[in-house]
Amino acid sequence: MIRRLSSSAAALGLLTGTAGAYDLTILHTNDFHDRFEPISAYDGPCAAEDNAAGECFGGVARMVTAVADARERAGDNVLLLDAGDWFQGSLFYTQYKGDMAAEFMTKLDYDVMAVGNHEFDDGPQGLADFVDQVEFPVLSANIDVSQNDALAGKIDKSTVIELGGERIGIVSVLAEDTPETSSPGDTVIFSPAADAAQAEIDALTGDGVDKIILLTHVGLPADRELAEQLTDVDLIVGGHSHTLLGDMEGAADTYPTMVNDVPIVQAYAYGKYLGELTITFDDAGEITGIDGAPLLLDASVAEDPETLELVAERAEPLEELRQRVVSETTAPVEGSREVCRVQECAMGNLVAEAMLDRVADQGIEVAIANGGGLRASIDEGEVTMGEVLTVLPFQNTLSTFEVDGATLLEALENGASGMEEGAGRFAQVAGMSYTVDPSAEPGSRISDVMVGGEPLDEAATYGVVSNNYVRNGGDGYSMFVDADNAYDFGPDLADVTAEYLAENTPYTPQTDGRITVR
C-alpha cells in the first residue's frame, strides 16, 4: 500500500501502525452540488478550451478516475462516503433533479451517504425519488421521517458495514436549521444532533461495534462541538461548511483536525478534492495511526472517457441556454461563500442592485439578498447564462413586501447572527447601508443603518425586495413571514440578474462600503 503521510498528520504524531493491525481507508466527498463538469478557479463553469489547457478542476469524470486510483492504492478495507449535498448548484439539477446524482453516485459505488440540507430543496418527495434509485444507505439520525408518506422507512439512522472481518458503524446527523435553509416541510421532524448521534452510537457500541464513524452535514464548527460532546466516536467525516483542510494555501486547519482526540475531516466542495484518510486500529479498536491528505483533482487527474461521454449526453439539452452570452465583466465578480457570508461582496452588490432596479418603480426602497443564495463567482470577460445560473441555481423568484424599520433592523440582526459559522443568512443589501459588530451582544450587533441616505426610522414603513425563500422565513428571516402586501411570484432571480448585467454591459464589479464590519 502506498502511504502519503501529510505533514499535519506527522505533526500530530500519528504514524501508521504495526503489522497485524487493521487499516481502514476512508475516501470521502461533500457538497458536490451537481458540479458534474469541471469547475474554474472561481468554482463556476469552466470553458472546454480552459479545461483542455489544464486550468480546470474536478468534474465527475475526474472523480471516477481518482476514486478508482485511490481504491487500487489502498487495496482492502476501503469505504467511499459522502457527507451530503449532491443536489442543487448547476443546470443539471434544474433539468434532472436528483436523477443524475443517483446515476453517478451509483457509478462511483458509494457505500454510504449523509442527507444534506439541499437534498430537501424539492421537498421530501425529491429526496425520496433519489433514495429509490440507489442501493447504498442514505442516513440521518436526527430526523424523523415516519410522518411523511414519501420518505417513511427510507432514511436510516445508522448502518454497519462488515469489511475485512471488522464491523464499521456509521451514524449521520443533519444541520438542525435545515427547515430554514431548505424545504423539508412540517412532516420531517428534527431533533438535536448531539442527542440523536449519541443515542445511535450507544446502540451500536452496545451491539459490540467498536469502530464508529460520524458522517455529518452540520459544518466544521458544529463538528468541533460534537467531538467535544460525544463519546466513542473514532472519526468525523463532515460537510456543509465547504471547508478545506490540509497543508495547502487557503486551508482552514490541518487534515485531519483533531478535537478532543477525535480526527475531523472535510474535503472542500464541488468535487474539487477527494478526501483520502487511512486509519490504523489495534486489536482493542483504538486508533494507532492516521495517514492521508486531500487529493486535488486538477489536470493531472485524467478524465474517465466513458463518464465524459455520459455527462456530454446529459448536457445536450442544456447547451443552448447556458452558452448564451448575456454580458461581459471588466473584472472577476467575487461571490465566494468565504466573503459573501461575512462582509460586503461584489456579487452581493450585483444581485441586490439587480433586484432593486427591477422593482424601484413600485416604491421599493431596499433590497436584501442572503449571502447563502450566492453560490459561485464569475470570472472576467464574457458572462453566459450558465454562469449566472451557477451563481443563482435555486429558481428563487423576486418577492416584494412592506415592513417597518424595526423589522428591517431585526432582519439585519438575523443576518449577523451566524457570521462566525459562515451561515448563509448574512444580508447583502442595496438602497441601504449598515455597520455590523459580530462580537457585540445579540440585539446590538447592528448600528448606523441608513436608507436612501437617511437614518433608519424604526416606526416608518419601507418597501423591500428579496427572494421568495427569504420572504417566507428561509435562513432565519421569520420576521418577514407576516409582512404586509407580500407578493412572492415575481420573475426568476437569475433572469433578473442576467438582464441587469445585459443592461449594464460591460459590468464593473464594485464594493462601496455599504456594509462596515467592525
N, C-alpha and C positions, 0 to 999 in steps of 0.2 A: 504493500500500500504506500503510495506517495504521500508524504506529510508536508503540509505547508504551514509551519508554525508562525502565526502572526506575532509581531513584536509586543502587541498588547497582551497576548496570552503568555508570552515569555515573561513580561513584566509582572504578571500575576503569579509567576512561579508554578504554572500549571503545565507540566510536561507530560508526554504520553506515558502511559502506564507500563507495567511489566508484562512479560509473556504470560499467557493464560488468562489475562483479564478480558473483559467484554468491551469491545469497541462498538459504538453506535454512531453512525454518521447521519446528521440531520441536514438535508437540503431544504431551504425554505425561501418563500416569496411572500410578499404582502402588497396590497394596494396596487394591483396591476392596472386597474381602471381601463380595461378594454384597449390597451395600447398594443394591439396585435402587430402593428407595423412599427418600424424603427422610429425613435424619437430624436429630436435635436438636443443640443446642449441646454435649450430652454424648456425641455420636456414637452414640446409641441410636435407637430408633424415635421418629418424630415424628408426633404425632396429626394427623389430617386438618384439624381446626379450627386447630391451630397453623400448619400449612403454609399454610392459607388466610389466616392473619393475617400471613404473611410472616416467620415465626420459624424456618423450617427451611432446610436446606442440602442441596445435592446431589440424589441420585436420578438414575437413568439417563435419565429424560425431560429433565431439565435438561442432562445431559451431551450428549445428542443435539443440543440447540439450541446449546450452547456450541461444540461441535466444528464444526457447520455454519457458525456465525458466524465462527469463527476461520479456517476454510478460505477463506471469502469474503474476509476481511480480507487474508489472506496472498497470495492469488492462486496463482501457480505454486509448484512445488517445496515441497510440504508433506508431512511424514510424521507419522503418528499411531502412537506407540509405547506399549507397556505394559511396565512393569518387574516384572510378576508379582504373584501372589496375588489373582486374581479370585475364587478358591474360598474358601469357608468364612466364616461370620460372621453368617448370618441363617437364618431358617426356609426361605428359598428354597433354600439349599444342602441343608438336611435333606430337602426334598421333591424337588428336581430335580438334585442333584449338579452336574455341570458343564454340563448342557444349557442352562440359562439364560445362563450366561456365553458359551457358544458362540453362542447366538441373538443376544444383544445386542452382543457384540463384532463379529459379522458385520454387524449393522445399522449400527454405528458405522464400519465399514470400516477396521479397524486394519490397519496394514502389517506390524508385527512384534510379537511378544510374547516376553518372557523367561519361562522356567519359574521360578515361585516355590516356596518350600518347601511351602506349603499346597496346591499342585497335586498333591501326593502324599498328601493326607490320606485318600484312599480307595485308596491303593496305586498302583502303576504302571498298573493297568487303568483306574482313574478318569481319569488323565491321558490315556491312550490313547483312551478314549471321547471325550474333549473334542477332541483333535487330529484325530480322524477327522471331526469336524463342521465344522472351519474350513478356510479356504483360505489364510490367511496363515501364514508360518513361525513356529514355536514353537521357541525356541533355548536351548541351554545348552552351552557349550564344555567345561565341566569335569565333565560326567557322561558315562559310557559306558553306553548302554542296549542294547548289542548282545547281551548275555546274557539280556535279558528278552524273552520272546516277544511280549508285548503292545506294547512300545514300540520294538522294534528297527526301525531305519530311519525313525522318525517324528520324531526330535528332531535337528535340525542344530546345528552349532557356530556357524555364521555364515551370513549371506546378503548378497548385493549387489543393491541396487536402483538402477536407472537412472532418473534424474529430471532433466529439463531439460538433457539432454546430458552429465550427470555421473554417475559411479558412486559410490554411497554404500555403504560396507561397514559392516555391523552385526554385532558379536560380543557374546555374552552369557555371563555366569557366574552361578552359584548358590552360596549360602552353603554352606560345607563341612560345617557341623554339621547339615545337613538330616536325616541319619539319626537325630539326637537330637530334632529338633523336628517331624518328620512321619514318614511311613511309606513310604519308597521301597523298602524291602526289601533283601535281600542281593544281588540281581542288578543293581542300579543302582550302578555304581562311581564314586566321587567322586575327583577329583584336585585338586591345589592350584589355586585360581582364577587366581592371577597367572601361573603357568606356562602354564596352558591358554589364557588370554587372549592372552599374548604370542605363543605359537606360532601362533594363528589370525590375529592381527594381522600377523605377519610373512608369513604365506602370502598375505594379501590385498595387502599393500604390494608383495610380490614379483610380484604379478599386475598391478601398476600402479594399484591403488586408493589414492588419496591423501586420502580423506575417511573417517575411521573414527570410528564411534560405538560406545562400550562400553555396552551395556544390561544393567544388573546387578540382581541381587536378593541383595545382601550387606550392605546398611546403610551409612549415611554414614561411620562410622569406617573401615570396610574400603574404601569408595570412595576415601577420602583416601589410604590406603596404596597402592591400585592406581595412583592418579595419580602418586605418588612413584616407583613401581617400574617402570611400563610406559613404553614409547616408542611414538611415532606414534599416540597417541590424541588426537583432536580434541575429544571431548565424552564425559562420563559421564552417562548418564541412569539414576538409581538408584531403588531401592525397599527394602523390608524393615524399615527403621527408622522408617517413618511420619514422616519429618522434614519440617517446614515450613520452607522457605527463602524469604526475601524481606524486605521492609521493614515488614511488619505486626507488631503486638504478638504476642509469643509465638514469633516465628521464631527458629530456632537459629542462622542465619547468613544471609549475603546470597544472592541469586539472580541469577546463579549464584555458587556458592562456588568460588573459584579456589585450586587446589593445584598447584604445580609448573607453572604456566601452563596447566593443564587446567581448563576450567569443569565444575563438577558441579552437576546439578540434581536435585531431587526435589519432589514435589507432595503432601506430607502423606499422606492416606489417605481411604478410604471415599467417593471421588467428591466430596469437598468442594471440591476445587480442580482446575482443568485447567491444567497447565503449558504455557506458550507461550513459545518462545525462537526468535529468528531469528539465525542466524549468517551472517556475510558472509565469503566466501573470496576471495582474489585468484587470479590465474591459476596461481600455484605451489601452490595448495592450502593456503595459510597463512590463518589467521583474522585478519581486519582489523576486525571489529566484532561486538558481541553486543548484542542488543536484546530485552528481554522481561520478563515478570513472571507469576507465577501468577494465574489468574483465579478469584476466589471465586464459587462457584455458589450465590449467595444468591437471595432472592426477586426480584431484578432480572433474573434469567435466566429466561425463560419456559419452562414445561414443554411439550415436544412432545406434542400431543394424541394422535397415533397411538401413541406409545410409552407414554403414560399408560394407554391402553386395553389394550395388550398386558400391561403389568405388572399391571393390575387383574384381568385374566383369570387370570394365573398365580397371583395371590394368593388367589383364591377358596377353594381347598382349605385354606388356612392360617388363614382368618379366625376360625373358631370357637375354635381352640386359643389363638391369640395374643391375642385380645381378652378372654379370661377373666381377671378381676381376682383376684389371689391375695393381695394385701396392700396396705398403704399405708405410706409413709415420712414421717417428720416433717422430713426434710431430704434433700438430694441425697446419694447414696452414691457417693463418689469411687472410680472404677475405671479411670482413665486409665493408659496404659502409662507415661507420664512419671513418675507417682507410684508405681504398684504394682510397678515393676521396680527401684526403688532404695530404698524405705523402706516402713514400715508404712502401709497404706492401709485405708480403711473397707470397701472391697469385699473385700479380702483377709481382713479380720477376719470379715466376714459369712460368706463361703464356708467358711473354715476352721472357724468355730464351728458352722456347719450340719453339716459333715461329722462333727465330733467329737460333736455332740449326737446324731446318728443312731446312732452305734456305741459310745457311752460305756458302755453296759451290757454290752459284750462285753470289758471290760477294756482298752479302748484309752485311752491317756493323752494322746497328742499328735496334732495334725493338721498336715500340710504341704500348702499349695496353691501351685503355681508361678504366679508373677506373670503369666507369659505366657499362662496359661489364662483370664485375666480380660480380656474384650475390649471392655468399654464401662462407662460409669457409668449410674446410674439416677437420674432426677430426683425431686424431691419430689412427694408425692401418691400417687395410685393406682399400683400396680405390676401390670402384666399379665404373663401367662406369656410373651408375646412379648418383653417387655423382659428377663426372666430368661434366655430362650434366646439373646438377643443377647449378653448378658454371658458365657454359658457355652454356646457353639454346638457344641462338639466331640463331644457324645454320649459323654463320658467316664463311666465308672462308678466307684463307690467301691471302693477296694482297701484291705484291712486286712492287716497283716503284723507281724512282730516282728523287731527288730534290737537290737544292743547300743548303749550310749551312745556308744561310739567311732564307730560307723557314723552315728549321728544327727549327731555333730559334723562328720563328713566331708560329710554331706548339706548342712549349713548352709554349710560352706566352699564347696561347689559352687554353692550359691545366690548366694554373694557374689562368685563368680569372674567374672561378666560384668556387674557393675554399671556400669562405665564405658561399655560398649557398649549399655546398656539391654537386656541379654539377658533372656529370659523365665524363666530358672531361679531368679530371686530368690525366696526362701522366705517366703511369708506363713504365719503359724502360729497355732495355738490350743493351749491347755494348756501352753504353754511361753513363755519369753522369752529374748532373747539380745541381745548387743551386737556390732555389726559395724564394723570399721575397713577400708574398701576400699583404703586406701593401704598397709596392712601387707603383709608378705611372705605369699605363698600358704602356707597351712597354719597361719597365725597371725592370720587376719583375724577369727575368731570368739572371743568371750570371754563370761563371765558368763552361761552357759547355765543356765536354771532350768527344771525340770519339776515341775509341781504345787507350786511354792513351795520346792522343794529343789534344791540344786546338781546338775547332771548327773553321774551316775556312769557313767564310760565302760565299766565292766565289767558294769553291770546290763542287764537286758533290758527293752525298752519296747515297748508296743503302739502302732502307728502307723496312722493312716488318711491316705490320699492319693487320687489318682485313678489309674486303671489305666495311663494314659500315663506318669506319673512312676514308678510302681512298676516298670514294665517298662523303665526306663532313659531315658525321654524327658527332654529338657532337661539331659542330663548326669548324671542320677541313677542311674548304673550301679551304685552301691553297694547299691541296693535290689533288683537283679535276682535275687540269690540269697537274699533274705530268708526267714526261717522262717515257716511257717504262712500263706503268702500266699494271699489269696482276692481275685481281681480282678473278680468278677462281681456286685458289689453294685448298688444302684439307680443310675439316671442322676443325675449330679451336679446338673443343672438341676432335676430333680424334688425332690431333697433340699433344695436351696436354697429353692425355691418353698414347700415345706411348712414349712420353718423360718421363713420370712417370715410365712406364714399363722398359725403358732402364736404369733408374737411381734408381731402387728399391734396398733397401729401401731408399725412398727420405727424405732428411733432409731439411726442410724449412729454409730459411735464409733471412736476410736483411743485406746489407753490406755497407750502407752509400752512395749508388749511387745517392740518392736524399737527399739533405740537405734543410731543411725548416728553415728559419730564423725567 
